[in-house]
Amino acid sequence: MKRNPDNVTFTWECPECHETFNVSYSDLATNGNPICPDCDEECEIKEEPEEDHGENLKKAYRDALAVQDACNLSGVVNAFSRALSALHEVQLGTDEIRQHPISVLFANKIYDMTGKDFETAHQLCSERKHF
């Protein structure tokens, strides 16, 4: 998974005073391990990095769940479009976006709402594409 280095943070802790610091991957790559400003001790990593997904991605998770009760196809498709934009914002690749739980929920809902089988729909579109 591609990650935006500014969205990945590590939590570091001073071994002496136990103060914690959140340091982005970019800052870590530029400056090295953080030094406690109070104790002048090199800090130790406390937690695995977590990506800050931001409000858009959090909303996409909520929307993917909320549309499961929807009946307006246009609204679902518009919400799916916004959700896909949020997934792009966090630098996911094509396969990761296609297989992401948000995409799966939206795609499944759209499939449920359309009510036609693929072969019939494909045949009708092929017949009518020249109207």
MDAnalysis code that builds the backbone (N, CA, C; Angstrom):
import MDAnalysis as mda
import numpy as np

u = mda.Universe.empty(393, n_residues=131, atom_resindex=np.repeat(np.arange(131), 3), trajectory=True)
u.add_TopologyAttr("name", ["N", "CA", "C"] * 131)
u.add_TopologyAttr("resid", np.arange(1, 132))
u.add_TopologyAttr("resname", ["MET", "LYS", "ARG", "ASN", "PRO", "ASP", "ASN", "VAL", "THR", "PHE", "THR", "TRP", "GLU", "CYS", "PRO", "GLU", "CYS", "HIS", "GLU", "THR", "PHE", "ASN", "VAL", "SER", "TYR", "SER", "ASP", "LEU", "ALA", "THR", "ASN", "GLY", "ASN", "PRO", "ILE", "CYS", "PRO", "ASP", "CYS", "ASP", "GLU", "GLU", "CYS", "GLU", "ILE", "LYS", "GLU", "GLU", "PRO", "GLU", "GLU", "ASP", "HIS", "GLY", "GLU", "ASN", "LEU", "LYS", "LYS", "ALA", "TYR", "ARG", "ASP", "ALA", "LEU", "ALA", "VAL", "GLN", "ASP", "ALA", "CYS", "ASN", "LEU", "SER", "GLY", "VAL", "VAL", "ASN", "ALA", "PHE", "SER", "ARG", "ALA", "LEU", "SER", "ALA", "LEU", "HIS", "GLU", "VAL", "GLN", "LEU", "GLY", "THR", "ASP", "GLU", "ILE", "ARG", "GLN", "HIS", "PRO", "ILE", "SER", "VAL", "LEU", "PHE", "ALA", "ASN", "LYS", "ILE", "TYR", "ASP", "MET", "THR", "GLY", "LYS", "ASP", "PHE", "GLU", "THR", "ALA", "HIS", "GLN", "LEU", "CYS", "SER", "GLU", "ARG", "LYS", "HIS", "PHE"])
u.atoms.positions = np.array([
    [0.841, -1.174, 0.000],
    [0.000, 0.000, 0.000],
    [0.887, 1.239, 0.000],
    [0.639, 2.170, -0.912],
    [1.367, 3.423, -0.927],
    [0.835, 4.298, 0.192],
    [1.735, 4.929, 0.908],
    [1.313, 5.835, 1.966],
    [1.924, 7.193, 1.744],
    [1.158, 8.217, 2.047],
    [1.676, 9.562, 2.019],
    [2.536, 9.724, 3.268],
    [3.841, 10.029, 3.127],
    [4.723, 10.092, 4.299],
    [4.304, 11.130, 5.330],
    [3.561, 12.153, 4.907],
    [3.125, 13.159, 5.873],
    [1.931, 12.689, 6.694],
    [1.262, 11.623, 6.252],
    [0.100, 11.102, 6.969],
    [0.445, 9.944, 7.886],
    [1.693, 9.502, 7.884],
    [2.102, 8.392, 8.732],
    [2.886, 8.958, 9.904],
    [2.405, 8.684, 11.117],
    [3.099, 9.182, 12.298],
    [3.505, 8.032, 13.204],
    [4.596, 8.239, 13.892],
    [5.101, 7.302, 14.879],
    [5.037, 7.984, 16.241],
    [4.699, 7.232, 17.260],
    [4.709, 7.771, 18.615],
    [6.007, 7.338, 19.283],
    [6.716, 8.319, 19.797],
    [7.999, 8.089, 20.460],
    [7.871, 8.489, 21.924],
    [8.667, 7.848, 22.789],
    [8.613, 8.142, 24.228],
    [10.024, 8.318, 24.768],
    [10.172, 9.334, 25.612],
    [11.452, 9.553, 26.284],
    [11.611, 8.481, 27.358],
    [12.727, 7.762, 27.387],
    [12.901, 6.706, 28.384],
    [13.074, 7.240, 29.803],
    [13.414, 8.528, 29.915],
    [13.650, 9.094, 31.239],
    [12.396, 9.744, 31.830],
    [11.776, 10.673, 31.094],
    [10.618, 11.396, 31.643],
    [9.286, 10.854, 31.122],
    [9.324, 9.961, 30.164],
    [8.160, 9.301, 29.588],
    [7.226, 10.244, 28.819],
    [7.716, 11.410, 28.436],
    [6.935, 12.285, 27.580],
    [6.872, 11.644, 26.191],
    [5.715, 11.798, 25.530],
    [5.570, 11.195, 24.203],
    [5.528, 12.281, 23.126],
    [5.952, 11.877, 21.928],
    [6.008, 12.770, 20.773],
    [5.476, 12.024, 19.560],
    [4.651, 12.687, 18.759],
    [4.218, 12.127, 17.477],
    [5.079, 12.750, 16.392],
    [5.704, 11.892, 15.607],
    [6.635, 12.347, 14.582],
    [6.220, 11.735, 13.253],
    [6.062, 12.573, 12.224],
    [5.687, 12.065, 10.904],
    [6.870, 11.317, 10.293],
    [6.555, 10.462, 9.347],
    [7.592, 9.714, 8.648],
    [8.552, 10.673, 7.945],
    [8.008, 11.747, 7.374],
    [8.858, 12.732, 6.686],
    [9.860, 13.348, 7.646],
    [9.369, 13.760, 8.837],
    [10.267, 14.346, 9.832],
    [11.292, 13.335, 10.316],
    [10.858, 12.105, 10.485],
    [11.765, 11.050, 10.936],
    [12.865, 10.823, 9.898],
    [12.475, 10.793, 8.628],
    [13.447, 10.583, 7.560],
    [14.430, 11.747, 7.466],
    [13.945, 12.951, 7.723],
    [14.796, 14.145, 7.629],
    [15.684, 14.327, 8.851],
    [15.102, 14.148, 10.046],
    [15.804, 14.511, 11.283],
    [16.314, 13.335, 12.102],
    [15.896, 12.130, 11.780],
    [16.290, 10.968, 12.587],
    [15.425, 10.849, 13.829],
    [15.825, 9.960, 14.733],
    [15.053, 9.730, 15.955],
    [14.958, 11.009, 16.779],
    [13.776, 11.283, 17.346],
    [13.616, 12.512, 18.125],
    [14.390, 12.458, 19.447],
    [14.805, 13.649, 19.880],
    [15.507, 13.827, 21.157],
    [14.574, 14.605, 22.078],
    [14.414, 14.136, 23.300],
    [13.562, 14.817, 24.275],
    [14.145, 16.193, 24.581],
    [13.333, 17.254, 24.421],
    [13.854, 18.596, 24.682],
    [14.137, 18.848, 26.164],
    [13.487, 18.103, 27.073],
    [13.693, 18.313, 28.508],
    [14.884, 17.525, 29.039],
    [15.035, 16.282, 28.572],
    [16.050, 15.391, 29.131],
    [17.276, 15.222, 28.229],
    [17.171, 15.655, 27.011],
    [18.225, 15.487, 26.020],
    [18.557, 14.013, 25.788],
    [17.521, 13.162, 25.927],
    [17.671, 11.726, 25.702],
    [17.042, 11.364, 24.364],
    [17.624, 10.373, 23.682],
    [17.017, 9.892, 22.453],
    [15.764, 9.095, 22.798],
    [14.681, 9.398, 22.126],
    [13.403, 8.737, 22.402],
    [13.352, 7.366, 21.736],
    [12.464, 6.532, 22.260],
    [12.259, 5.188, 21.733],
    [10.869, 5.106, 21.137],
    [10.746, 4.309, 20.087],
    [9.445, 4.179, 19.448],
    [8.487, 3.461, 20.392],
    [7.277, 3.979, 20.477],
    [6.303, 3.424, 21.400],
    [5.228, 2.621, 20.680],
    [4.783, 3.086, 19.519],
    [3.688, 2.438, 18.808],
    [4.029, 2.294, 17.342],
    [3.338, 1.371, 16.714],
    [3.445, 1.237, 15.264],
    [2.840, 2.469, 14.620],
    [3.271, 2.818, 13.421],
    [2.720, 3.997, 12.763],
    [1.249, 3.820, 12.439],
    [0.524, 4.911, 12.534],
    [-0.885, 4.927, 12.152],
    [-1.076, 6.039, 11.144],
    [-1.826, 5.736, 10.117],
    [-2.091, 6.745, 9.108],
    [-3.291, 7.573, 9.524],
    [-3.150, 8.869, 9.411],
    [-4.260, 9.770, 9.686],
    [-5.149, 9.792, 8.449],
    [-6.279, 9.134, 8.536],
    [-7.136, 8.999, 7.371],
    [-7.952, 10.244, 7.092],
    [-8.027, 11.142, 8.033],
    [-8.749, 12.379, 7.791],
    [-10.256, 12.199, 7.816],
    [-10.911, 13.312, 7.829],
    [-12.371, 13.325, 7.927],
    [-13.054, 12.737, 6.695],
    [-12.495, 12.953, 5.505],
    [-13.140, 12.437, 4.296],
    [-13.229, 10.920, 4.307],
    [-12.174, 10.256, 4.754],
    [-12.199, 8.799, 4.781],
    [-13.126, 8.287, 5.886],
    [-13.136, 8.959, 7.019],
    [-14.064, 8.564, 8.092],
    [-15.507, 8.680, 7.614],
    [-15.798, 9.763, 6.874],
    [-17.143, 9.939, 6.325],
    [-17.448, 8.845, 5.311],
    [-16.467, 8.451, 4.525],
    [-16.679, 7.388, 3.534],
    [-17.044, 6.072, 4.220],
    [-16.394, 5.762, 5.345],
    [-16.756, 4.556, 6.095],
    [-18.201, 4.648, 6.585],
    [-18.562, 5.803, 7.135],
    [-19.932, 5.982, 7.635],
    [-20.945, 5.887, 6.497],
    [-20.627, 6.521, 5.361],
    [-21.543, 6.493, 4.217],
    [-21.714, 5.087, 3.655],
    [-20.623, 4.322, 3.607],
    [-20.707, 2.950, 3.084],
    [-21.683, 2.119, 3.910],
    [-21.739, 2.382, 5.192],
    [-22.695, 1.684, 6.052],
    [-24.098, 2.270, 5.900],
    [-24.179, 3.597, 5.837],
    [-25.483, 4.261, 5.791],
    [-26.256, 3.937, 4.515],
    [-25.573, 3.805, 3.377],
    [-26.289, 3.571, 2.117],
    [-26.884, 2.174, 2.030],
    [-26.576, 1.314, 2.962],
    [-27.127, -0.040, 2.902],
    [-28.647, -0.034, 3.044],
    [-29.206, 1.048, 3.589],
    [-30.659, 1.183, 3.703],
    [-31.226, 2.153, 2.676],
    [-30.410, 2.602, 1.728],
    [-30.839, 3.621, 0.767],
    [-31.728, 3.039, -0.327],
    [-32.522, 3.926, -0.948],
    [-33.359, 3.514, -2.077],
    [-33.155, 4.420, -3.285],
    [-32.297, 5.422, -3.182],
    [-32.054, 6.375, -4.256],
    [-30.710, 6.040, -4.913],
    [-30.759, 5.439, -6.090],
    [-29.539, 5.010, -6.780],
    [-28.597, 6.178, -7.039],
    [-29.135, 7.310, -7.464],
    [-28.301, 8.479, -7.744],
    [-27.537, 8.931, -6.497],
    [-28.210, 8.943, -5.359],
    [-27.557, 9.323, -4.109],
    [-26.454, 8.355, -3.725],
    [-26.701, 7.070, -3.923],
    [-25.690, 6.054, -3.602],
    [-24.471, 6.225, -4.507],
    [-24.711, 6.424, -5.799],
    [-23.599, 6.571, -6.742],
    [-22.799, 7.833, -6.443],
    [-23.466, 8.925, -6.120],
    [-22.749, 10.159, -5.765],
    [-21.925, 9.976, -4.491],
    [-22.481, 9.297, -3.501],
    [-21.727, 9.032, -2.266],
    [-20.537, 8.113, -2.555],
    [-20.715, 7.145, -3.451],
    [-19.627, 6.242, -3.838],
    [-18.500, 7.039, -4.502],
    [-18.859, 7.976, -5.338],
    [-17.855, 8.817, -5.995],
    [-17.037, 9.593, -4.965],
    [-17.705, 10.167, -3.971],
    [-16.983, 10.890, -2.905],
    [-16.098, 9.939, -2.110],
    [-16.588, 8.727, -1.856],
    [-15.810, 7.741, -1.107],
    [-14.558, 7.336, -1.886],
    [-14.697, 7.159, -3.198],
    [-13.531, 6.819, -4.016],
    [-12.497, 7.940, -3.991],
    [-12.957, 9.169, -4.003],
    [-12.024, 10.308, -3.894],
    [-11.287, 10.276, -2.568],
    [-11.997, 9.929, -1.492],
    [-11.356, 9.838, -0.174],
    [-10.303, 8.731, -0.154],
    [-10.582, 7.612, -0.811],
    [-9.605, 6.526, -0.875],
    [-8.374, 6.948, -1.673],
    [-8.578, 7.721, -2.727],
    [-7.443, 8.236, -3.500],
    [-6.606, 9.197, -2.665],
    [-7.256, 9.976, -1.803],
    [-6.540, 10.953, -0.970],
    [-5.500, 10.296, -0.077],
    [-5.760, 9.069, 0.352],
    [-4.811, 8.382, 1.231],
    [-3.837, 7.513, 0.443],
    [-3.767, 7.786, -0.874],
    [-2.737, 7.206, -1.729],
    [-2.829, 5.693, -1.876],
    [-4.036, 5.145, -1.892],
    [-4.189, 3.721, -2.143],
    [-4.033, 3.441, -3.630],
    [-3.537, 2.264, -3.952],
    [-3.406, 1.857, -5.347],
    [-4.727, 1.336, -5.890],
    [-4.754, 1.086, -7.189],
    [-5.975, 0.657, -7.871],
    [-6.552, -0.618, -7.271],
    [-5.719, -1.643, -7.089],
    [-6.212, -2.905, -6.526],
    [-6.698, -2.721, -5.098],
    [-5.993, -1.914, -4.327],
    [-6.406, -1.678, -2.944],
    [-7.754, -0.962, -2.879],
    [-7.974, -0.020, -3.776],
    [-9.256, 0.685, -3.806],
    [-10.364, -0.260, -4.244],
    [-10.092, -1.044, -5.268],
    [-11.110, -1.962, -5.784],
    [-11.528, -2.987, -4.733],
    [-10.603, -3.428, -3.906],
    [-10.890, -4.461, -2.913],
    [-11.176, -3.902, -1.518],
    [-11.148, -2.585, -1.372],
    [-11.360, -1.959, -0.066],
    [-12.788, -2.221, 0.416],
    [-12.984, -2.425, 1.710],
    [-14.333, -2.678, 2.245],
    [-15.352, -1.592, 1.869],
    [-14.918, -0.348, 1.780],
    [-15.830, 0.731, 1.387],
    [-16.331, 0.472, -0.029],
    [-15.428, 0.134, -0.943],
    [-15.811, -0.139, -2.333],
    [-16.732, -1.346, -2.423],
    [-16.416, -2.365, -1.657],
    [-17.232, -3.586, -1.689],
    [-18.652, -3.294, -1.232],
    [-18.816, -2.538, -0.153],
    [-20.160, -2.229, 0.338],
    [-20.951, -1.403, -0.671],
    [-20.322, -0.361, -1.229],
    [-21.031, 0.449, -2.214],
    [-21.391, -0.366, -3.449],
    [-20.424, -1.118, -3.984],
    [-20.670, -1.893, -5.205],
    [-21.783, -2.918, -4.987],
    [-21.778, -3.551, -3.846],
    [-22.802, -4.544, -3.537],
    [-24.183, -3.890, -3.454],
    [-24.240, -2.713, -2.833],
    [-25.524, -2.007, -2.727],
    [-26.043, -1.620, -4.110],
    [-25.159, -1.111, -4.963],
    [-25.574, -0.733, -6.321],
    [-26.069, -1.963, -7.065],
    [-25.381, -3.070, -6.918],
    [-25.810, -4.323, -7.549],
    [-27.197, -4.726, -7.051],
    [-27.399, -4.643, -5.737],
    [-28.705, -4.992, -5.163],
    [-29.816, -4.083, -5.672],
    [-29.517, -2.808, -5.865],
    [-30.541, -1.839, -6.261],
    [-30.942, -1.964, -7.721],
    [-30.057, -2.422, -8.572],
    [-30.360, -2.418, -10.005],
    [-31.336, -3.503, -10.404],
    [-31.317, -4.643, -9.760],
    [-32.317, -5.665, -9.985],
    [-32.258, -6.397, -11.312],
    [-31.323, -6.118, -12.179],
    [-31.191, -6.818, -13.459],
    [-29.913, -7.640, -13.446],
    [-29.970, -8.735, -14.175],
    [-28.745, -9.509, -14.276],
    [-27.845, -8.873, -15.331],
    [-26.573, -9.107, -15.210],
    [-25.581, -8.477, -16.070],
    [-25.802, -8.801, -17.550],
    [-26.027, -10.059, -17.853],
    [-26.151, -10.458, -19.258],
    [-27.322, -9.764, -19.949],
    [-28.464, -9.681, -19.290],
    [-29.618, -8.998, -19.864],
    [-29.317, -7.514, -20.064],
    [-28.721, -6.887, -19.048],
    [-28.405, -5.461, -19.149],
    [-27.399, -5.207, -20.264],
    [-26.389, -6.053, -20.376],
    [-25.376, -5.894, -21.420],
    [-26.008, -6.041, -22.798],
    [-26.857, -7.024, -22.951],
    [-27.527, -7.262, -24.228],
    [-28.389, -6.054, -24.609],
    [-29.174, -5.548, -23.661],
    [-30.043, -4.396, -23.948],
    [-29.236, -3.151, -24.310],
    [-28.142, -2.905, -23.592],
    [-27.293, -1.743, -23.907],
    [-26.654, -1.905, -25.276],
    [-26.216, -3.124, -25.618],
    [-25.624, -3.376, -26.928],
    [-26.628, -3.124, -28.048],
    [-27.872, -3.549, -27.832],
    [-28.913, -3.346, -28.838],
    [-29.289, -1.884, -29.000],
    [-29.221, -1.127, -27.908],
    [-29.743, 0.241, -27.919],
    [-28.662, 1.313, -28.017],
    [-27.426, 0.943, -28.141],
    [-26.339, 1.927, -28.086],
    [-26.341, 2.897, -29.271],
    [-27.046, 2.582, -30.329],
    [-27.047, 3.437, -31.515],
    [-28.302, 4.297, -31.640],
    [-29.127, 4.336, -30.628],
    [-30.350, 5.159, -30.693],
    [-30.006, 6.602, -30.813],
])
